[in-house]
Amino acid sequence: GYLYYNTDRCEFNSSDLKDIEFIRSLYFNKEELVRFSSSLGKFVGYTEFGVKNAERWNKDPSYLAQMNAQKETYCRHNIDID
């Protein structure tokens, strides 16, 4: 069988928003295809398929804004829990 999944994670040194990085990674069969990093503000592809998708997603300002907003909505929200 085949397995496709994504992970969202937050890396932080403090609860200050500028010290938080939101990262979304997309995998296929344990191989990372593409990653979004809020520190870079864009997607980076690691495979041919990932590079093509990263290029397409990086051309969509509304999608990039949505991903960048995850730092506030996903990470900051969960800091107190962790």
C-alpha positions in Angstrom: 0.0 0.0 0.0 0.8 3.6 -0.1 0.8 6.2 2.6 0.4 10.0 2.2 0.3 12.2 5.2 1.3 15.6 6.5 2.5 16.9 9.8 2.2 20.3 11.4 4.6 21.4 14.1 5.7 24.5 15.9 9.2 25.2 17.0 9.7 27.9 19.5 12.1 29.4 22.1 9.5 31.6 23.8 5.8 32.5 23.6 6.7 35.6 21.6 5.3 35.2 18.0 8.6 36.3 16.4 10.4 33.3 18.1 7.9 30.8 16.7 8.2 28.8 13.4 5.3 26.9 11.9 6.3 24.0 9.7 4.0 21.8 7.6 5.6 18.8 5.9 4.0 16.5 3.4 5.2 13.0 3.0 4.6 10.0 0.7 5.9 6.6 2.0 8.1 8.2 4.6 9.8 10.5 2.1 9.3 14.3 2.7 8.0 15.8 -0.6 7.6 19.4 0.3 7.7 21.7 3.4 6.3 25.0 4.3 8.2 27.1 6.8 6.8 30.3 8.2 10.4 31.5 8.7 11.0 31.4 5.0 7.4 32.3 4.2 7.2 29.8 1.4 7.2 26.1 0.4 10.4 24.2 -0.5 10.3 21.0 -2.5 12.6 18.1 -1.8 11.5 15.8 -4.7 10.6 16.5 -8.3 6.9 16.3 -7.4 7.5 18.5 -4.3 9.4 21.1 -6.3 6.5 21.4 -8.9 3.9 21.8 -6.1 6.1 24.2 -4.2 6.4 26.4 -7.3 2.6 26.3 -7.8 1.7 27.1 -4.2 4.4 29.8 -3.9 2.6 31.7 -6.8 -0.6 31.9 -4.8 -0.5 34.8 -2.4 -3.7 33.9 -0.6 -2.5 30.4 0.1 0.8 31.7 1.4 -1.0 34.1 3.6 -3.2 31.3 4.9 -0.1 29.2 5.7 1.7 32.1 7.4 -1.4 32.7 9.5 -1.0 29.2 11.0 1.8 30.5 13.2 -0.7 32.7 15.0 -3.8 30.4 14.9 -2.1 27.0 15.4 1.1 27.6 17.2 0.3 30.5 19.6 -3.0 28.8 20.5 -1.2 25.6 21.6 1.8 27.1 23.4 0.0 27.1 26.8 -1.0 23.5 26.3 2.6 22.3 25.7 
